[in-house]
Amino acid sequence: MYTYYIITFRSNPTLALEMQEELLNHELDNILRTKQLKKYMIIFYIQNKYIYSIKKYIWGSCII
């Protein structure tokens, strides 16, 4: 199973970075809470806009 999170901001890169940090903190909290084995692939694309995506592979019965 996998989940995609995509955040795109063209006019406010500061807000984009804050949202990325908040998303990472949320994902870290989920890891610590569920203690499931997870593998993350983080990809950053920057071309006049910010796109942040996390592809999350989850092994186990817990779906977040």
C-alpha positions as CSV (number, residue, x, y, z in Angstrom):
1,M,0.0,0.0,0.0
2,Y,1.2,3.6,-0.6
3,T,0.0,7.1,0.1
4,Y,0.9,10.3,-1.8
5,Y,0.9,13.7,-0.2
6,I,1.3,16.6,-2.6
7,I,1.6,20.3,-1.6
8,T,2.0,23.0,-4.2
9,F,2.4,26.7,-3.6
10,R,3.5,29.1,-6.3
11,S,3.2,32.5,-4.6
12,N,4.3,31.7,-1.1
13,P,7.4,29.5,-0.7
14,T,7.7,30.3,3.0
15,L,4.2,28.8,3.6
16,A,5.1,25.8,1.5
17,L,8.2,25.1,3.7
18,E,6.1,25.5,6.8
19,M,3.5,23.1,5.5
20,Q,6.2,20.6,4.6
21,E,7.6,20.7,8.1
22,E,4.1,20.2,9.6
23,L,3.5,17.2,7.3
24,L,6.9,15.6,8.3
25,N,6.1,16.2,12.0
26,H,2.7,14.5,11.5
27,E,4.3,11.5,9.8
28,L,7.0,11.2,12.5
29,D,4.2,11.2,15.1
30,N,2.4,8.4,13.2
31,I,5.6,6.3,13.1
32,L,6.2,6.7,16.8
33,R,2.6,5.9,17.5
34,T,2.1,2.8,15.4
35,K,5.6,1.4,15.5
36,Q,5.1,-0.1,12.0
37,L,7.9,-0.7,9.6
38,K,7.8,2.0,7.0
39,K,10.0,3.0,4.2
40,Y,10.0,6.6,2.9
41,M,11.0,8.0,-0.4
42,I,11.0,11.8,-0.4
43,I,11.2,13.6,-3.7
44,F,11.5,17.4,-4.1
45,Y,10.8,19.1,-7.3
46,I,11.5,22.9,-7.6
47,Q,10.7,24.6,-10.9
48,N,9.1,28.0,-10.1
49,K,6.8,26.2,-7.7
50,Y,7.2,23.9,-4.8
51,I,5.9,20.3,-5.0
52,Y,6.6,18.0,-2.1
53,S,5.6,14.4,-2.2
54,I,6.1,11.5,0.1
55,K,5.6,8.0,-1.1
56,K,5.0,5.8,1.9
57,Y,5.2,2.0,1.8
58,I,3.5,0.4,4.7
59,W,4.0,-3.2,5.8
60,G,1.5,-4.5,8.4
61,S,-2.2,-4.2,9.1
62,C,-2.3,-0.5,10.1
63,I,-3.4,1.9,7.3
64,I,-2.8,5.6,8.0
